[in-house]
Amino acid sequence: MRVAGLMSGTSADGVDAAIVDIVQGGVNVLAFDTFSYPRTLRQRILAACDPQTARLDEICHLNFVIGEVFSQALIRLTESSNIPLSSIDLIGSHGQTIYHDPTGSRFRGRLVRSTLQIGEPSVIAERTGITTVADFRPRDIAAGGEGAPLVPYADFFLFSDRHRNRVLQNIGGIANVTFLPAGGDMSKVIAFDTGPGNMVIDQITHVVTAGKSSFDRAGKLAARGKVNSQLLGELMDHRFLRRRPPKSTGREEFGVAFSTDFYRRARTKRIAPLDILATVTAFTAKSIASAYRRFLPATVDEVILCGGGAWNCTLASMLRSELHPAKLITTDDFGISIDAKEAVSFAILAYQTIQGRANNVPSATGARKSVVLGKIIPASGMKALKWCSGKSR
């Protein structure tokens, strides 16, 4: 089956779009690209993520705007790769998370967790004419989970090994790990958010460069700084790092407010700006390594990196040092671009959803049971009728 995967992560940089053929035992990636959000749209999304600046009318509008942007991303990818849009059987869209509350709050004595992803899938199905599966997180939350992480199912599908303990380490805005024990089945998979990925690094870079750069390209700026061990110790004392899995996090804990406050406190101690950037880069590396030592049940043989943070050479070097003697490789070594892996994962999740197969991992999310994730928006016409009757073409 030919499936497209669409997603935008917590960094809110743009839309990752992948087209894959799902075949026996794996996937063939046919095309991938990232389509950056216009600067003003990204600013509006980040404002919508902040309870202090979010507006109900703006969220309502952005839901449909992002649906249009996601649709156009896929159409542009088909055009640039010469893949007919009509050849795609299915779309899996993660959407854009604007708020995620895995700890929840009480309503009439009952703990209620919640999450909100925008990027209206009805728009995507209408603009492309392709059945779309979206909004994957809420069903897991309804089943008692945190709705995250979602990709461990795909990680097991793509990267499990009979003889080696592997971890998939994604470094997006937030860093998340999937532990794949050698020869283990899905019930043995462990996955959780380790803490910040690029999120704090990006915000500090924005401040240090007076808004000229939104990220530290290849980690070159951090490489010019020196890690401040006292500041790093303060960061490593963050309460999230001590929480036992299952756990997930986002901008609510490591967003602009966290980064801005940390930078202000560091500057009052007369710490140089590039030293602050080096320190928060080390924070990402050290928090990942600490999570392995605290929460993984066995020694890791291979660490497979993916996500935008894998391009940060300074961060990768710090990780290599922290995780020695584990071997550090990337998803590129398996034929899947480090940038494409998350979008490919949502293509796989959508494929499982349309087949009626449970595709959450309760050992990762904390759900009471395995469930089928996502909401299905049928395309119009005969293809939709075939999907609804459970028959592929």
C-alpha positions, 0 to 999 in steps of 0.5 A: 500500500502507498501511504503518505505521512505528514507531521510537524513536531514541537519545534513547529518548524514546518511540515515533514512529508513522506511517501512510502510503499509499505511492503512485507517486512518494512517500507520503501521510502519513495520521497521526503521533504520538509516544507518550512512554515512561513515565519509569521505562521510559525509565530502564530503557532507558537503564540497559540501554544502559550496559554498566556497568548493563545486565543480561541478564535485564532486556534479555530482559524489555525486548525483549518489553515494548517490543514491547508498547509499540510495538504499543500505540502503533500501536493508539492511533494508529489509534484517535485518527485513525479509521484501521482497524487492519485497513486497514494492510497492513504494519508497519516497526519499527526498534525501540529500539537499546540498543547499536551497535558499528560499529567491531567487535572481532576474533574468530579474526582476523576483524573482527566488527561488531555492533548490538542493537535490541530491541522484539520484532517477533513481539509486534507482529505478534501484537498487531496481526495485521499482517505486521511487518518489523523488525531492519533493521541486521544484514543490512547489517552481515553484508554488511560495512557499519556497519548505519547510517545506514539512512534514506538510501534513503528520503531519496533516494526522497522528496527528491532533486532534479534541479537542487539539491544537497540534504542531509537533516539529521536531529537526533535523539539523534545527528545524521546527514546524507544528501547528495543530489547534483543529478541523481545516482542512488542510488550517488552518495548519501553519508550518515553520522553527523556526531556528537552531535545532542540527546544531549549537550544533553539530558544537560547540560540534565538536570544544569543543571536538577537533573533538572527538564527532560530537554531544552532546550525551543526552546533557551531555556536555551542562548540565555541562556548564552555559548559558551566558545570554548576548551571548544568547541575541545576538543569539536571535537577529538573523534576521531569528527569526524575519522573518514572516512565511512562512520561511525556512532556512539551513546551508546557515544561521546556518552552519559551518561559523555561528557556527565557528564565534560565537565560536571565538567571545565567546572565545575572551570574555573568555567564557568557552567552555562548557558554549558556548555549553550550550548557543547554546543549550539554543538558540535552545530551546528559538528560538523555544519557541519565534517562538510559541509566535510570530507566532502561533495564539493560545495557544498550548496544546501538543508539540509532539517532534521528530528528533534527538534533542529529545534525547538531555535531556538538550535541552528537559528540556530547552524546557519543561521550555520554553513551560510550561504549554504545555504538552511535548510528543514524536511521540513514544507515537503514535507508530512512533519512534522519529527518524523515523517520517521524513522518514515515512512522505516521504513515505506518500508524495510519496503515495499521489503523485502516487495517483495524490493528491496535497500534499504541504500545501500552508499555510506553504510554501507560494505557490500560490496553492496546487500542486502534489509534486515530480518526478516519476521514474517508475520501469521497467516491469509490475508494472511500467505500472500499476502505469503509468496507475493509477492502483495499483496491 
